[in-house]
Amino acid sequence: MLQALLAGVASIKAQQTRMNVIGNNLANVNTTAYKGSRVTFQDMLAQTIRGASRPTTRGGGTNPIQYGLGVLVGGTDTNNEQGSLNATNRPTDVAVQGNGYFMVSNGDRLAYTRDGAFDLDAAGVLVHRATGERVMGWGADSFGVVNTNNPVGVNSTLTIPLGSLNAVQVTSLVNLAGNLNGNAGPTEEWTTQVRVFDSLGGAHDIRIRFHNRQDPPGGTPPPGAVSSWQWEAFEGTVPIGSSTTPGSAPLYFDNNGAILNPDAVGGVTVPASTGAPAFNITLNFARITQLKTDTQVNPSDQNGFPPGSLQGFSIGQDGMITGLFTNGLTRPLGQVAMSIFPNPGGMERMGNNLWRSTDNSGIPVTGAPRTGGRGSINAGFLEQSNVDIGAEFTDLIVTQRGFQANTRVVTTVDEMLQDLLNMKR
């Protein structure tokens, strides 16, 4: 009877542990990115009264006689299934869709989390809002290049200095479009102007003059050419390039009015000024035609930008943080890192929605989102708890009944022991 009593007591303790886990799951039903747990039981070592015997020529074998000694908590498993995503419309809130964990650090160690409730601190560093731990990733260089091959350590922070980061982009390409009159004579000309920017953001106004139409074409025309135009470029009154410059050529057209050599025309060199070095610009004439109508050629766009300060940013599905500057320039500022584990169920909770790696979780494999089996990032969303309230309430009832049943075992054994003691009277 004492074995039954002890088995009932062991089960009561096990049911209490299960109730603790269920209560914690329900308490965290609205915790961001919380992963629910469950308790698994296993039977305690049994007492063998008689071992099994093998069959003989005179009789069959016998099964062992064993008495169980109760139940033990076998373990607590983490449910790592994806939680639903809730829209928050905050640009610093991010949620992982798929596998992977964000990496955060307090400067001494790395921790991992699915909680993407991030924010910017006073220094412009991207941090975990609840703990202030810094989010890890790769920063971009001055040209906006992010090298994800660099290792991620406790100092691999991401900085988004709104209002204090300035950026310019030197012009390297000017696209021109329009038409040069196919009926024009050698004396007809057309001049257009485009503003370009040096490496310091200084503006330069470049004039491009088209003149001296020849039919048949001059110079060394490509096959199929029926006419040509010469061109010259000036900054103020200073020539900076022309069709006669080595490496450049006139514009040649065929009998359909299409340009034959848009890639071989060449470019110009803007001289140094006010501390900015000289820089080269490629002139793209591919969208110029020669039809028998009025001449109208103008620059369609150029890729330079004047100075501008960072006024906003966005986070892409690949974790790339793209800054938006007041001059219209967009440039990568960094990229959020993400880690996956061979056995995420082996990770250990640290509190504050943080996890640490263990010997059984395996070594974290760090890389960019949407690579190597890692999930994508959704900005403006947060992952919700994956606790199923219906399943937890069902387990609550089953656990309560199991607890009640085992208290009955203890009560019944107590009554039987009382009856046994009363036999002496």
Phi, psi and omega in degrees: 000327180296328177296319177296320179296315181291325177296320178295319179295318179298320179292323178300317179296319180295319179293327177295320178297316179297321178296323178299317180293317179297318179298321178292321177300314181291327177295332183255026183295337179246015178281132183301125174060022180291140177250121183292161179237163173219157180253136173245139181256158171216148182288146181283164180307130182271150176269124181268119177273319178213134180281169178285151177236152182274157175295150175237178178291342182256347182193166180278170178282166179239147179277157178290154174250118183225147174243127177289152182249011177124201186230151176233156171284114182284327180169170173241122182259145177261132176272106184266020178294154181297133172271161179290157181258137181242127181287132177241340180064018173264127185295339180267355175276127181225147179231143178270127173253100184120205184275153172124161181226143170290155178249130178228160183212146172260011181099344181247327183210164177262142173229168187229147183206152169261353181282108182261028176281083184259167178200171176260135176271188184295337179268004180080014180272137178283122186230159171286118192300321186286326187248343184079003179289144186277141180278137184265150178178199180244130176275156178268152176278187185293344178262005180081020181264129179250125180256101182280001176278346178289142178293150180257121179237191185291348180251011182275064184276162178247124182244133178233084186279079180301131176082343183247352179261126179248150181212144172229167175217122181289143180285130175235350183214134173235125177259132178242149182214153178143205185223141171251128188301123178287350177259004185291150175265176182298338183269350181283143180214164180217137180235134176230165184224144178221143177262127178238171187228140178272186185292344176262003181087005178291142183271142177226127178264119184251127175259135178239124183246128175256131185202177173054060174290133181234135179217099014284166187289153176266180179070217179245087186286151173286163180302137178091356181285136178243345179202169180211157173232142171263158180218156177218148178235140182225146163249108191067241176252006183268121176292134180237002178165154179199175179291347178263356177292139177306131183093352179248174183202160173293171175271123180250139182235149176266186184284358173260003180082011180266141179287139185262339186226057182293335183266354185248011184285320179110199183209196183228162177238115178276125185292160179295150179197143175044047175090345180269137180287164174297152179215152183262144178231130174272129177263122181258110181258015189296336184259021176260135178243168174233089177249161184276069176211179186300148175285133179202090180240129180216156175292133178270326177190163173216154191263015178267161179221143173284175179299143178208153180256155182289123181241349180191174180202165176218155179244122182275174180295336177270010179082002181287127177264114184251124180270143176248122183259160183294342178271006180093354180285138171243136185210139176298137177254339182168181180216134181287135178269155180217145180238145172238158184234146175300324180224084181297337177292344179273001179285158185246133179289141177247354189087166180059031180065022180251152178231157172235153177283153178230178178297330183267350176281338184089170181282131179294139177252112188260140178188188181279149174304151180068021175228148174059033180085002178279151182283180178261164181251134177245109179283145182084012179227157171230141177283136180268168176298145178262018178290128177266109185297320180299315179294323180292321178294323177297313177297328179298316180293315181298319179295319178298317180294321177296320178297315181297318181299319182284331172294328175294323177298314180297318180296317181294317178297322178298318179294320178295320177295323177296318177297323180294319178293329181286348179296335183284339183287000000 
